[in-house]
Amino acid sequence: MAGIPPEHAPRTNLTSRRNAADFRERMSGTGVIANQIGAMVAVFASGYGLDGGLLAYDCSRFHAPAGLGI
């Protein structure tokens, strides 16, 4: 199979080789388009004031429901 051009290789082998090599890269959001989307999200987030850190959580008002034995 090493000497066979990809277009002449059996369909299953071509698909598995193409997907296996760059699966992690495709699923991690890398590349030019991913960078453009990230920049656009950053612009809109700053426009709505959502680019700061998270507020501190106040868990003092939350209690386990009665009857659960927690």
TIMARVEX-785739 format. One record per residue (C-alpha): z, x, y; residue in three letters. Coordinates in steps of 0.05 Angstrom, whole numbers, padded with zeros to 5 digits, always signed. Layout:
ZXYALA/...
// end
This chain:
+00000+00000+00000MET/+00011+00059+00047ALA/-00064+00072+00055GLY/-00084-00001+00065ILE/-00094-00024+00137PRO/-00046-00081+00157PRO/-00102-00132+00165GLU/-00122-00121+00092HIS/-00051-00121+00063ALA/-00026-00182+00027PRO/+00000-00234+00076ARG/+00073-00233+00052THR/+00078-00158+00060ASN/+00048-00159+00130LEU/+00097-00213+00152THR/+00158-00179+00122SER/+00140-00112+00152ARG/+00127-00140+00221ARG/+00192-00181+00222ASN/+00237-00130+00189ALA/+00221-00073+00237ALA/+00235-00107+00303ASP/+00280-00166+00283PHE/+00341-00137+00317ARG/+00303-00121+00381GLU/+00271-00191+00384ARG/+00338-00226+00375MET/+00376-00184+00426SER/+00337-00203+00488GLY/+00303-00138+00506THR/+00239-00126+00542GLY/+00206-00142+00608VAL/+00210-00218+00603ILE/+00284-00215+00582ALA/+00299-00171+00642ASN/+00263-00218+00689GLN/+00301-00278+00662ILE/+00367-00240+00669GLY/+00350-00223+00741ALA/+00333-00295+00756MET/+00398-00320+00725VAL/+00436-00269+00767ALA/+00403-00293+00831VAL/+00419-00366+00817PHE/+00490-00350+00794ALA/+00503-00313+00859SER/+00473-00371+00899GLY/+00523-00419+00867TYR/+00581-00370+00872GLY/+00585-00360+00797LEU/+00577-00284+00798ASP/+00651-00268+00806GLY/+00703-00259+00752GLY/+00738-00314+00714LEU/+00801-00346+00740LEU/+00867-00333+00706ALA/+00885-00385+00654TYR/+00946-00428+00664ASP/+00966-00452+00595CYS/+01034-00478+00616SER/+01009-00550+00621ARG/+00979-00552+00551PHE/+01022-00571+00491HIS/+01008-00584+00418ALA/+01000-00658+00401PRO/+01063-00691+00373ALA/+01066-00702+00299GLY/+01027-00641+00277LEU/+01089-00600+00261GLY/+01066-00541+00301ILE/
// end
